[in-house]
């Protein structure tokens, strides 16, 4: 078997070739639920298995398509384990804080990948992957939660706190405004100083958005905590809730330790992942925009996806919304502005101009989801519509040629 490394043909032994082929065909471990597991948590075997795959293929074949694929497969179980540890930690807090914790640590994967991409100068990948995370959470994750929750609880109408959903919708619209104006300024050619005005506006808007998100956290966790009492908690206080007899599988400190371990391992694999994006795009003939907006968020949102579905099936929609919509709010109002500031510190011209096509996709998604949430009820048909909307968005990015390409 002959392979090419750095332009030089190299001959590999046939036995090694077969083993390498078998290695490349390996998939992820069998999927498991997010809550009830065995007493012991099999973290280490999954981590070592997938990390060794990525590093082995990179060193011995230089085939960036396989490096990217195996890095994706390696991050997926770790993102799921990250979600599990977060869920266990959420048992020691209320629904609101639990949803916030799940969204925060679920977004750790996206933030780590974004920082590595910024370090590599891949500003466009950062923009597209974060945009994809928002679209995935709002359409796919929330849609699957509504669909599965509606099917399991089909005998009754599922409800959630409409006031909190309204606050999150307002924040998402504010994020759209912050992303929209730099794009409009760029494409209408109305900048006072070409290039500089757009970057200045992006950095100013990012600082404003960070202040707004900090105020939102204070509003949610301190000043208006009563507004964020979930429907299930209200029913429990009135004596109508009798079936919530779950208990955590691991202790509070064990959860914190595993959260730290998972975050560290994800950061290691993220470096392989980011370095192989362009090579994978060339090897597979897939647009970088599709990889960044669709494939990367599917991996990064694995924890949110499983958590949101599980809680919806247990008729805890307020936690599901805290995970899906709360995660989208956090990415749009914290992670994206934070990346702009980090890029500013690094000397990288990261801005909020996501281009017209991407900004239009975000704007329409926020409008559709806000319309779905305005009644404070959920059913499987709403979930199906959100999933179908996501398929349209995914197909659009598959045929879309990004300006950076």
LOKOLSE-634153 format. One record per residue: residue in one letter; x, y, z of N, C-alpha, C in turn. Coordinates in steps of 0.001 Angstrom, whole numbers, padded with zeros to 6 digits, always signed. Each point is the difference from the previous one (the first is absolute). Example, Ala and Ser with C-alpha at 12.3 -4.5 7.8 and 13.67 -1.06 7.14 Angstrom:
<tigus>
a+013190-005690+007800-000890+001190+000000+000900+001200+000000s-000350+001050-000720+000820+001190+000060-000770+001090+000730
</tigus>
This chain:
<tigus>
x+000858-001203+000000-000858+001203+000000+000885+001241+000000x-000310+000961-000812+000832+001197-000105-000814+001194+000442x+000570+000821+000877-000663+001221+000438+000981+001150-000138x-000473+001174+000082+000842+001160-000265+000014+000891+001228x+001140+000252+000565+000164+000854+001162+000940+001135-000360x-000493+001246+000068+000772+001197-000314+000635-000094-001391x-000787-000496-000952+000435-000038-001383+000904-001144-000358x+000359-000897+000966+000902-001113-000278-000745-001307+000117x+000092-000871-000996-000670-001288+000085+000670-000871+001044x-000780-000652+000806+000498-000888+001042-000775-001286-000063x+000711-001136+000097-000660-001293-000092-000194-000552+001402x-001272-000394+000305-000336-000554+001297-000174-001499-000133x+000320-000716+001051-000194-001446+000003-001461-000314-000127x-000324-001091-000708-001402-000342-000229-000711-000308+001288x+000687-000662+000946-000646-000306+001273-000371+001263+000737x+000916+000969+000009-000308+001273+000647-001128+000715-000712x-000019-000097-001336-001068+000633-000775-001349-000535+000400x-000085-001324+000176-001287-000586+000394-000415+000475+001383x+000981+000048+000920-000340+000452+001344-000451+001443-000014x+000673+000813-000801-000377+001406-000089-001377+000156-000595x-000301-000820-001016-001334+000045-000599-001058-000356+001012x+000304-001041+000807-000967-000382+001038-000171+001117+001012x+001110+000663+000338-000083+001089+000961-000881+001113-000522x+000145+000317-001281-000754+001107-000571-001476-000295-000063x-000364-001291-000012-001403-000353-000120-000710-000063+001338x+000758+000153+001065-000626-000119+001313-000897+001191+000257x-001091-000209+000722-000943+001052+000322+000030+000318+001465x-000974+000720+000424-000116+000359+001403-000549-001162+000787x+000144+000021+001343-000588-001041+000826-001505+000056-000066x-000615-001090+000431-001452-000046-000030-000568+001174+000766x-001049+000636-000559-000627+001145+000653-000730-000414+001253x-000001+000899+000948-000689-000268+001248-000833+001194+000376x-000948-000188+000893-000848+001072+000469+000793+000964+000851x-000617+001100+000391+000722+001043+000697-000079-000131+001513x-000895-000873+000550-000153+000047+001447+000292-001307+000693x-000676-001056-000338+000161-001256+000714+001097-000834-000645x+001101-000130+000672+001116-000753-000514+000442-001027+001031x+001060-000703-000311+000612-000866+000986+000596+000850+001111x+000338-000627+001119+000529+000736+001128+001322+000679-000348x+000824-000640-000839+001266+000587-000381-000137+000693-001350x+000730+001080-000179-000099+000792-001226+001199-000303-000881x-000189-000655-001154+001130-000413-000838+000531+001145-000839x+000651+000971+000650+000537+001142-000730+001290-000359-000738x+000947-000585+000719+001364-000098-000496+000132-000792-001287x-000723-001127-000119+000151-000846-001181-000424+000726-001259x-001103+000758+000070-000472+000743-001170+000990+001093-000374x+000530+000697+000993+000912+001110-000253+001272-000496-000685x+000663-000983+000618+001269-000486-000525-000152-000613-001385x-001104-000717-000218-000243-000682-001272-000052+000991-001143x-000816+001057+000144-000203+000922-001116+001162+000973-000159x+000605+000407+001110+001144+000889-000147+001145-000703-000712x+000246-001273+000341+001076-000743-000651-000278-000179-001483x-001281-000172-000377-000349-000107-001418+000431+001250-000755x-000364+001179+000532+000284+001251-000696+001494+000221-000161x+000749-000141+001100+001437+000245-000069+000701-001022-000890x-000426-001283+000043+000618-001046-000823-000169+000295-001480x-001228+000327-000395-000254+000241-001417+000728+001245-000477x+000054+001041+000846+000697+001214-000415+001487-000262-000223x+000621-000761+000892+001440-000221-000082+000382-000958-001124x-000835-001010-000260+000412-001066-000898-000548+000120-001414x-001056+000730-000195-000562+000094-001345-000118+001417-000515x-000045+000986+000903-000180+001402-000384-001276+000209-000800x-000981-000859+000195-001276+000122-000689-000929+000824+000887x-000123+001298-000323-000723+000912+000875-001488-000301+000063x-000539-000645-001039-001409-000381+000059-000271-000968+001132x+000868-001003+000147-000159-000960+001090+000315+000622+001352x+000979+000896+000044+000297+000692+001258-001230+000765+000475x-000646+000702-000937-001196+000763+000346-001123-000926+000461x-000236-001079-000752-001095-000915+000334+000207-000655+001358x+001214-000473+000263+000259-000683+001263+000032+000970+001169x+000405+001247-000246-000075+001012+001054-001452+000289+000349x-000855+000068-001030-001434+000169+000253-000536-001149+000842x+000335-001226-000401-000470-001171+000736+000543-000015+001424x+001216+000490+000177+000584+000026+001329-000649+001018+000907x-000392+001145-000558-000602+001051+000819-001432-000354+000390x-000704-000739-000854-001414-000284+000267-000241-000688+001341x+000657-001137+000314-000262-000613+001305+000450+000870+001161x+001064+000804-000216+000438+000875+001082-000994+001135+000233x-000598+000515-001081-001040+001014+000155-001214-000582+000721x-000327-001265-000315-001121-000663+000679+000310-000205+001480x+001249-000421+000313+000404-000178+001397+000024+001339+000731x+000382+001050-000712-000032+001341+000575-001426+000376+000368x-000939-000321-000889-001405+000265+000290-000514-000815+001170x+000460-001254+000099-000431-000853+001108+000484+000548+001338x+001285+000387+000060+000543+000549+001238-000702+001304+000372x-000328+000810-001011-000728+001242+000257-001393-000284+000530x-000642-001010-000576-001337-000375+000471+000033-000450+001457x+001043-000761+000361+000134-000435+001391+000202+001190+000928x+000789+000979-000449+000202+001203+000801-001287+000800+000133x-000843-000060-001048-001266+000738+000022-000968-000547+001044x+000176-001248+000451-000853-000547+001048+000141+000776+001304x+001143+000653+000183+000249+000724+001240-000440+001461-000101x-000665+000355-001076-000534+001350-000181-001414-000101-000543x-000654+001138-000203-001353+000000-000538-000009-000144-001509x-001200+000006-000574-000139-000163-001445+000686+001120-000775x-000133+001248+000491+000569+001138-000722+001518-000070-000036x+000617-000182+001169+001460-000093+000065+000484-001255-000717x-000769-001087+000107+000371-001236-000687+000036+000173-001502x-001016+000667-000552-000008+000269-001436+001143+000904-000415x+000308+001002+000852+001111+000906-000294+001331-000743+000022x+000183-000889+000979+001230-000791+000081+000159-000902-001221x-001097-000664-000382+000057-000896-001155+000349+000766-001265x-000613+001181-000171+000296+000821-001176+001447+000483+000018x+000484+000412+001184+001354+000546+000107+001060-001042-000321x-000067-001153+000668+001013-001021-000246-000215-000684-001347x-001235-000002-000483-000231-000511-001345+000659+000866-001051x+000088+001311+000274+000646+000924-000932+001512+000040+000167x+000521-000718+000989+001451-000013+000195+000713-000546-001233x-000613-001002-000645+000610-000573-001203+000130+001050-001093x-001092+000737-000263+000032+001030-001038+001024+001087+000320x+000058+000404+001274+000922+001065+000384+001449-000438-000170x+000300-001238+000384+001367-000513-000137+000395-000085-001472x-000899-000550-000832+000279-000095-001437+000208+001393-000589x-000810+000971+000425+000099+001364-000526+001325+000646+000365x+000459-000205+001229+001265+000598+000422+001164-000585-000800x-000018-001319-000222+001053-000618-000815-000054+000521-001438x-001210+000173-000533-000128+000509-001364+000488+001444-000095x-000315+000827+001004+000496+001374+000019+001521+000024+000065x+000551-000893+000801+001454-000085+000131+000643-000353-001333x-000724-000784-000817+000509-000407-001317-000359+000997-001093x-000667+001102+000367-000381+001005-000978-001209-000360-000836x-000775-000996+000423-001168-000460-000770-001255+000709+000510x-000038+001314-000231-001104+000815+000507-001336-000435-000581x-000009-000333-001271-001256-000377-000658-000560-001291+000576x+000865-000943+000340-000454-001247+000613-000647+000283+001350x+000565+000932+000757-000585+000376+001292-001404+000548-000199x-000140+000930-000935-001314+000589-000253-001021-001056-000403x+000371-000842-000941-000949-000982-000528-000340-001077+001025x+000985-000462+000765-000280-001054+000975-000893+000505+001125x+000207+001233+000448-000855+000561+001049-001400+000274-000533x-000084+000489-001236-001310+000167-000624-000712-001342-000099x+000726-001034-000414-000590-001325-000108-000480-000536+001332x+000716+000312+001083-000435-000439+001328-001326+000634+000383x-000160+001276-000326-001270+000678+000289-001129-000631-000806x+000223-000183-001295-001033-000585-000857-000340-001419+000439x+001016-000782+000347-000223-001383+000428-000789-000063+001297x+000360+000828+000966-000714-000008+001279-001449+000448-000145x-000222+001042-000793-001344+000568-000099-000932-000840-000860x+000523-000651-001013-000858-000760-000909+000067-001502+000258x+001201-000575-000034+000124-001454+000119-000184-000482+001436x+000745+000580+000945-000081-000451+001395-001385+000263+000576x-000491+001228-000155-001332+000317+000524-001070-000793-000735x+000165-000170-001309-000972-000771-000768-000068-001448+000445x+001149-000628+000204+000016-001395+000473-000587-000110+001401x+000261+001000+000849-000567-000014+001351-001522+000083-000052x-000529+000923-000805-001457+000119-000144-000598-001263-000603x+000683-000570-001005-000519-001190-000674-000045-001196+000949x+001114-000295+000644+000058-001161+000905-000872+000212+001232x+000042+001204+000554-000842+000281+001159-001474-000075-000334x-000367+000482-001192-001400-000051-000408-000490-001408-000248x+000871-000861-000537-000395-001393-000252-000151-000763+001311x+000964+000153+000909-000056-000722+001277-001158+000491+000865x-000239+001303-000012-001069+000581+000827-001176+000432-000871x-000407-000871-000920-001028+000374-000968-001390+000156+000617x-000196-000520+001200-001325+000066+000620-000273+001341+000669x+001001+000848+000085-000203+001318+000596+000848+001033-000736x-000376+001249+000134+000731+001083-000646+001168+000419+000881x+001171+000029-000571+001176+000425+000751+000068+001522+000049x+000311+000528+001167+000058+001454+000188+001358+000383+000581x+000362+001261-000190+001241+000529+000566-000223+001456+000376x+000963+000577+000700-000097+001375+000483+000131+000962-001181x-001118+000597-000369-000024+000878-001174+000799+001281+000230x+000033+000487+001237+000709+001246+000297+001501-000147-000234x+000570-001110+000436+001440-000205-000199+000335-000197-001479x-000880-000681-000725+000212-000179-001439-000025+001345-000715x-000861+000903+000461-000093+001325-000601+001280+000806+000232x+000564-000102+001209+001250+000707+000299+001130-000497-000901x+000102-001320-000161+001041-000567-000857-000190+000396-001457x-001254+000053-000443-000267+000426-001378+000459+001436-000217x-000228+000863+001009+000454+001383-000097+001512+000111-000099x+000707-000814+000790+001462+000006-000061+000508-000484-001358x-000659-001008-000548+000404-000509-001313-000212+001053-001083x-001085+000751+000099-000238+001077-000964+001050+001100+000142x+000419+000264+001238+001071+000977+000213+001299-000482-000637x+000267-001302+000111+001195-000564-000628-000067+000133-001515x-001176-000230-000570-000176+000162-001445+000294+001442-000400x-000458+000953+000818+000268+001408-000290+001503+000281+000007x+000701-000556+001001+001439+000218+000080+000746-000587-001182x-000490-001129-000532+000652-000648-001140-000443+000614-001327x-001218+000534-000041-000568+000517-001248+000667+001292-000458x+000201+000963+000905+000466+001317-000410+001419+000007-000582x+000954-000771+000530+001301-000044-000685-000096-000530-001426x-000882-000994-000219-000178-000529-001358-000631+001046-000915x-001020+000698+000502-000658+001045-000791+000982+001124-000303x+000791+000385+001001+000990+001061-000191+001001-000379-001085x+000384-001268-000014+000981-000468-000981-000572-000030-001412x-001208-000525-000147-000549-000213-001337-000661+001245-000588x-000296+001002+000814-000530+001258-000532+001114+001011-000258x+001238-000366+000381+001172+000858-000226-000202+001386+000606x-000524+000043+001223-000256+001277+000675+000939+000202+001187x+001150-000667-000009+000953+000150+001096+000735+001337-000103x+000218+000632+001152+000793+001224+000022+001444-000313-000379x+000531-001070+000592+001339-000478-000336-000136-001452-000435x+000283-000267-001256-000222-001331-000563+000808-001043+000777x-000688-001025+000474+000641-001075+000747+000105+000289+001483x+000452+001210+000352+000196+000341+001410-001324+000246+000721x-000945+000653-000659-001279+000304+000645-000773-001272+000324x+000030-000949-000908-000682-001280+000210+000588-000745+001196x+001320+000002+000099+000670-000673+001114-000263+000726+001316x+000012+001336-000039-000298+000778+001206-001421-000267+000485x-000959+000000-000930-001390-000257+000367-000156-001397+000595x+000690-000977-000569-000082-001369+000506+000534-000093+001422x+001126+000635+000250+000585-000058+001341-000843+000767+001010x-000531+001136-000399-000875+000758+000896-001265-000794+000310x-000628-000559-001038-001218-000790+000199+000278-001226+000864x+001161-000609-000168+000353-001172+000803+000091+000354+001475x+000606+001132+000307+000082+000438+001400-001389+000262+000571x-000868+000616-000796-001376+000252+000444-000735-001315+000238x+000181-000964-000894-000667-001297+000140+000490-000758+001235x+001287+000113+000316+000525-000639+001205-000593+000625+001255x-000140+001320-000002-000642+000677+001134-001454-000441+000125x-000691-000105-001135-001403-000431+000008-000132-001424+000532x+000926-000881-000370-000080-001384+000485+000296-000079+001494x+000939+000812+000486+000275+000044+001436-001231+000490+000763x-000676+001017-000550-001230+000491+000629-001090-001064-000022x-000049-000772-001081-000980-001093-000098+000244-001063+001066x+001258-000348+000248+000308-000980+001042-000416+000510+001372x+000255+001278+000264-000429+000582+001279-001520-000004+000107x-000664+000343-001092-001464+000001-000045-000550-001402+000236x+000640-000997-000580-000485-001372+000079+000287-000645+001348x+001186+000213+000526+000434-000730+001189-000194+000761+001306x-000170+001318-000073-000092+000779+001234-001294+000801+000113x-000133+001028-000844-001076+000976+000220-001391-000530-000304x-000138-000863-001024-001327-000478-000415-000054-001526-000002x+000476-000625+001052+000031-001463+000047-001402-000604-000054x-000977+000720+000556-001370-000531+000012-000568-000127-001406x+000481+000850-000918-000478-000076-001378+000445-001291-000668x+001100-000573+000488+000588-001179-000630-000336-001303+000721x-001066+000023+000809-000481-001242+000598-000682-000815-001088x+000450-001234-000198-000546-000822-001075-001410-000456+000325x-000700-000451-001034-001368-000485+000177-000018-001192+000939x+000978-000901-000113+000047-001177+000860+000239+000372+001451x+000842+001019+000253+000252+000425+001365-001241+000628+000612x-000761+000756-000800-001241+000581+000500-001005-001079+000365x-000084-001040-000839-000909-001098+000297+000442-000756+001246x+001336-000136+000180+000500-000689+001177-000316+000762+001270x+000060+001346-000064-000311+000804+001162-001469-000080+000364x-000861-000225-000976-001435-000101+000269-000430-001425+000304x+000958-000944+000012-000321-001378+000366-000483-000856-001134x+000172+000460-001240-000501-000769-001138+001066-000860-000660x+001248+000159+000431+001086-000738-000648+000442-001127+000910x-000110-001212-000455+000268-001132+000868+000917-001045-000605x+000465+000199-001228+000749-001068-000647+001475+000309-000215x+000492+001064+000648+001406+000352-000176+000815-000588+001145x+000389-001240-000120+000697-000697+001074+001427-000355-000403x+000579+000756-000941+001338-000308-000478+001049+000521+000969x+001155-000609-000031+001118+000419+000831+001270-000071-000836x+001009+000806+000335+001238-000002-000789+000773-001300+000147x+000759-000345-001034+000823-001209+000011+001374+000244+000617x+000500+001217-000106+001319+000336+000540-000110+001256+000847x+001010+000245+000819-000039+001129+000920+000272+001315-000729x-000206+001087+000718+000197+001325-000569+001452+000209-000430x+000948-000373+000859+001406+000217-000315+000489-000935-001087x-000539-001208-000049+000338-000906-001103-000439+000601-001328x-001176+000613-000017-000487+000650-001219+000937+001118-000434x+000429+000823+000957+000889+001119-000315+001339-000502-000542x+000532-001062+000621+001283-000556-000453-000110-000515-001430x-001084-000752-000288-000148-000555-001345-000270+001090-001033x-000667+001080+000406-000186+001125-000914+001358+000578-000404x+000887+000137+000958+001337+000531-000294+000785-000948-000903x-000075-001299+000284+000736-000990-000792-000507-000024-001439x-001321-000013-000167-000575-000049-001345+000361+001243-000809x-000047+001170+000650+000342+001238-000691+001446-000029-000485x+000897-000530+000823+001412-000084-000389+000197-000940-001185x-000645-001164+000011+000156-000956-001104-000592+000546-001296x-001143+000688+000114-000612+000585-001192+000927+001039-000621x+000682+000774+000833+000916+001014-000527+001151-000637-000771x+000453-001180+000440+001085-000695-000704-000453-000444-001391x-001171-000639-000069-000492-000472-001295-000406+001154-000913x-000406+001124+000586-000428+001144-000811+001137+000527-000856x+001231-000104+000501+001148+000463-000784+000160-000835-001266x-000157-001330+000111+000027-000862-001188-001147+000361-000947x-001174+000226+000580-001200+000252-000798+000145+001256-000841x+000401+001091+000642+000119+001278-000698+001067-000066-001087x+001112-000681+000292+001078-000087-000972-000339-000805-001237x-001064-000806+000072-000347-000884-001122-001220+000468-000784x-000587+001131+000360-001248+000434-000640+000191+000244-001494x+000998+000799-000355+000196+000332-001414+000384-001233-000809x+000839-000858+000577+000381-001223-000702-001170-000934-000205x-000882-000088+000999-001191-000843-000126-000937+000545-001063x-000111+001324-000069-000853+000611-001021+000495-000348-001401x+001311+000027-000192+000577-000346-001300-000129-001489-000296x+000284-000834+001008-000022-001452-000205-001401-000514-000301x-000998+000558+000669-001381-000477-000155-000806+000820-000997x+000590+001100-000509-000705+000889-000927-001296+000518+000626x+000100+000435+001248-001128+000575+000737+000363+001435+000351x-000914+000960-000191+000316+001393+000326+000381+000170+001471x+000965+000881+000255+000392+000284+001380-001180+000564+000780x-000857+000762-000681-001175+000562+000665-000904-001099+000536x-000190-001073-000774-000849-001105+000453+000643-000727+001181x+001310-000227-000075+000697-000655+001114-000109+000842+001267x+000200+001310-000140+000016+000881+001166-001388+000223+000584x-000999+000164-000861-001346+000340+000477-000797-001234+000405x+000241-001132-000638-000826-001190+000244+000755-001080+000786x+001161-000443-000478+000682-001143+000621+000598+000331+001366x+000737+001105+000101+000607+000350+001284-001035+000207+001105x-001094+000739-000248-000997+000171+001061-000696-001294+000402x-000167-000937-000928-000625-001272+000362+000812-000709+001077x+001324+000104-000094+000861-000602+001017-000009+000832+001275x+000157+001309-000157+000042+000863+001171-001291+000016+000787x-001121-000227-000683-001303+000032+000662-000483-001374+000444x+000874-000998-000023-000425-001349+000391-000540-000025+001421x+000663+000719+000906-000451+000022+001394-001364+000667+000123x-000160+001183-000648-001285+000690+000070-001109-000830-000622x+000330-000662-001120-001009-000779-000717-000567-001104+000891x+000885-000774+000594-000447-001106+000847-000725+000510+001239x+000527+001060+000623-000624+000528+001215-001389+000557-000278x-000126+000791-001063-001289+000619-000311-001064-001050-000289x+000347-001040-000753-000960-001063-000311-000406-000748+001261x+000978-000328+000837-000285-000752+001218-000951+000768+000916x+000274+001290+000211-000847+000787+000888-001390+000209-000594x-000091+000150-001319-001308+000158-000635-000834-001263+000150x+000626-001160-000123-000724-001258+000168-000478-000183+001439x+000695+000641+000947-000425-000040+001404-000956+001143+000332x-000466+000708-001034-000929+001121+000154+000607+001136+000820x+001283+000239-000202+000687+001123+000638+000467+000959-001090x-000973+000612-000652+000312+000829-001163+000773+001257+000357x-000167+000505+001222+000736+001208+000366+001505-000246-000001x+000410-001209+000422+001427-000324-000068+000419-000178-001457x-000852-000637-000806+000314-000177-001424+000192+001345-000690x-000887+000958+000302+000152+001329-000584+001236+000701+000550x+000289-000224+001288+001205+000579+000569+001249-000518-000680x-000053-001258-000447+001140-000599-000698+000077+000495-001440x-001093-000126-000749+000008+000321-001435+000021+001508-000253x-001028+000697+000474-000070+001447-000214+001038+000719+000848x+000193-000479+001244+001018+000615+000850+001389-000115-000599x+000288-001132-000628+001296-000180-000654+000154+000948-001186x-001058+000142-000794+000039+000929-001138+000211+001428+000476x-000699+000364+001083+000161+001339+000562+001423+000218+000479x+000550-001001+000653+001358+000120+000530+001036+000124-001113x-000166-000770-001069+000946+000095-001116-000096+001363-000674x-001225+000455-000254-000185+001249-000738+000355+001235+000825x-000266-000045+001322+000220+001178+000840+001298-000049+000804x+000619-001166+000092+001248-000092+000765+001157-000561-000827x-000171-001201-000579+001124-000665-000668+000465+000797-001220x-000941+000420-000857+000389+000763-001197+000663+001328+000368x-000612+000839+000864+000693+001233+000397+001335-000265+000700x+000047-001061+000802+001244-000345+000692+001095-000345-001003x-000356-000724-001062+000978-000335-001044+000482+001249-000728x-000891+000974-000194+000417+001264-000613+001033+000697+000882x-000257+000016+001313+000935+000632+000938+001318-000771+000054x-000075-001338+000033+001219-000816+000010+000805+000227-001282x-000698+000059-001144+000683+000298-001252+000645+001375+000020x-000665+000956+000618+000540+001350+000166+001317-000058+000774x+000009-000777+001091+001206-000142+000815+001116-000693-000788x-000375-001006-000809+000986-000745-000794+000489+000778-001217x-000642+001137-000300+000333+000724-001217-000694-000548-001220x-001073-000781+000231-000770-000619-001076-001232+000859-000284x-000297+000240-001274-001113+000879-000372-001332-000748-000033x-000311-000726+001061-001296-000664+000134-001080+001061+000182x-001044-000041-000840-001073+000983+000101-001354-000696-000015x-001062+000799+000016-001362-000527+000031-000650-000019-001375x+000777+000240-001045-000537-000079-001358+000010-001458-000446x-001142-000672+000156-000111-001414-000343-000415-000207-001453x-000050+001048-000793-000447+000000-001399-001535-000089-000068x-000540+000437-001128-001454+000140-000139-000737-001332+000081x+000499-001020-000681-000685-001296-000021-000119-000570+001409x+001095+000034+000742+000018-000549+001351-000860+000827+000953x+000059+001327-000137-000803+000864+000863-001485-000189-000263x-000368-000175-001268-001406-000251-000338-000477-001317+000601x+000845-001037-000052-000368-001293+000590-000228+000130+001498x+000859+000755+000683-000156+000199+001441-001264+000793+000316x-000236+001068-000753-001175+000845+000248-001296-000791-000164x-000114-000752-001087-001215-000780-000239-000178-001093+001051x+001101-000605+000439-000082-001036+001032-000527+000569+001309x+000506+001153+000399-000462+000626+001245-001478+000348-000089x-000444+000508-001146-001412+000346-000172-000878-001245+000098x+000397-001080-000681-000789-001239+000022-000107-000556+001413x+001118-000068+000718-000006-000566+001352-000782+000891+000961x+000157+001318-000111-000765+000905+000862-001495-000177-000222x-000397-000222-001240-001414-000238-000303-000478-001309+000624x+000847-001039-000015-000367-001295+000574-000140+000060+001519x+000743+000901+000637+000026+000049+001462-001026+000947+000601x-000665+000792-000814-000839+001061+000544-001212-000504+000772x-000472-001226-000269-001176-000523+000691+000334-000687+001315x+001255-000345+000218+000385-000686+001227-000362-001469+000029x-000276-000587-001160-000346-001427-000083+000861-000672-001068x+000113-001324+000103+000800-000765-000959-000725-001281-000359x+000216-000476-001215-000542-001283-000448+000922-000563-001080x-000268-001234-000397+000901-000662-000947-000012+000657-001376x-001127+000638-000383-000062+000616-001321+000897+001236-000074x+000041+000785+001076+000926+001132+000034+001443-000485-000112x+000287-001091+000686+001342-000562-000090+000344-000456-001401x-000954-000641-000664+000227-000462-001369+000261+001173-000933x-000750+001089+000150+000206+001175-000846+001394+000594+000205x+000457+000053+001249+001332+000542+000267+001089-000870-000624x-000163-001318+000073+000981-000912-000602+000033+000166-001513x-001173+000117-000622-000058+000182-001451+000618+001334-000414x-000199+001032+000819+000648+001287-000276+001520-000144+000040x+000492-000803+000931+001454-000213+000095+000527-000724-001238x-000772-000954-000520+000423-000703-001212+000109+000966-001176x-000920+000958-000082+000064+001011-001061+001265+000843+000153x+000294+000407+001240+001205+000792+000256+001256-000793-000367x+000036-001288+000396+001164-000839-000303+000203-000139-001505x-001084-000232-000736+000101-000118-001455+000461+001314-000626x-000439+001111+000568+000394+001308-000526+001502+000219+000133x+000560-000381+001143+001440+000183+000186+000815-000998-000810x-000596-001133-000351+000719-000979-000818+000212+000528-001419x-000959+000758-000505+000116+000533-001363+000513+001437-000009x+000275+000546+001173+000467+001383+000104+001517+000057-000107x+000506+000896-000827+001437+000222-000127+000361+001212+000842x+000798-000222+001015+000383+001096+000885+001007+000905-000697x-000064+001289+000297+000883+000967-000659+001470-000259+000308x+000281-000582+001175+001392-000265+000370+000607-001140-000802x-000850-000831-000639+000495-001133-000784+000278+000394-001445
</tigus>
